[in-house]
Amino acid sequence: MLVQLRGNNSVDPFPLVGFDAAGNALGATRVSTTSYTSQNGFFVVRQDVMEIQSSVGIAGISMNLPAGSVAVFMDDLIINR
């Protein structure tokens, strides 16, 4: 599974975790990262493509952001079977 995330540059890495059907945690691997200034020109946003793999399937994903974090957006979700 590939997922593209965008958010405040201070959240690094994005705390993304996958779970298989048995509830085992699956780590996320950062595939690529880009940073840019938002259209209002005031804060930097990082865009990460993260990958989670499991041979027995992925039952869920979770992202536990620190308190006070700016919103993080999920742009694309690609599931390969």
C-alpha positions in Angstrom: 0.0 0.0 0.0 1.3 3.5 -0.9 -0.1 6.6 0.7 0.8 10.2 0.0 0.7 12.6 3.1 1.0 16.4 3.2 1.4 18.4 6.4 3.3 20.7 8.6 7.1 20.2 8.2 7.6 19.9 11.9 5.9 16.5 12.1 8.8 14.3 11.1 8.4 11.5 10.4 4.6 11.2 9.9 3.5 8.7 12.6 1.9 6.3 10.2 1.4 2.6 11.2 -0.5 -0.3 9.5 -2.0 -3.3 11.0 -2.5 -6.8 9.6 -5.7 -8.9 10.3 -4.1 -10.3 13.5 -3.5 -6.8 14.9 0.3 -6.9 14.4 1.8 -3.4 13.7 3.4 -2.9 10.3 6.0 -0.2 9.9 5.8 2.4 7.2 8.7 3.1 4.9 9.3 6.6 3.5 9.6 6.2 -0.3 10.1 9.9 -1.2 9.9 13.4 0.3 9.4 16.8 -1.1 9.0 20.2 0.7 7.4 23.4 -0.6 6.0 26.7 0.6 2.2 26.9 0.6 0.4 29.4 -1.7 0.2 32.0 1.1 4.0 31.8 1.4 4.1 31.5 5.2 4.7 27.9 6.1 6.5 25.0 4.6 4.7 21.8 3.9 6.3 18.4 3.5 4.9 15.8 1.2 5.8 12.2 1.9 5.0 9.0 0.0 4.9 6.2 2.6 4.7 2.4 1.9 3.3 -0.3 4.2 3.7 -3.9 3.1 2.3 -7.2 4.4 2.1 -10.6 2.8 -1.1 -11.4 4.7 -2.9 -8.1 3.9 -3.5 -4.8 5.7 -6.5 -4.5 7.9 -6.1 -0.9 9.0 -3.9 2.2 9.1 -3.4 4.7 11.9 -1.7 8.0 12.3 -1.2 9.3 15.9 -0.2 13.0 15.6 1.4 14.9 18.5 -0.9 17.3 20.4 -1.0 20.7 18.8 0.0 19.5 15.3 -1.2 21.2 12.2 -3.5 19.0 10.2 -2.0 16.3 8.0 -3.8 15.4 4.8 -3.9 12.1 3.0 -3.9 12.7 -0.8 -3.7 9.4 -2.5 -4.0 5.8 -1.3 -2.8 3.0 -3.7 -3.5 -0.6 -2.7 -1.7 -3.3 -4.7 -2.9 -6.8 -4.4 
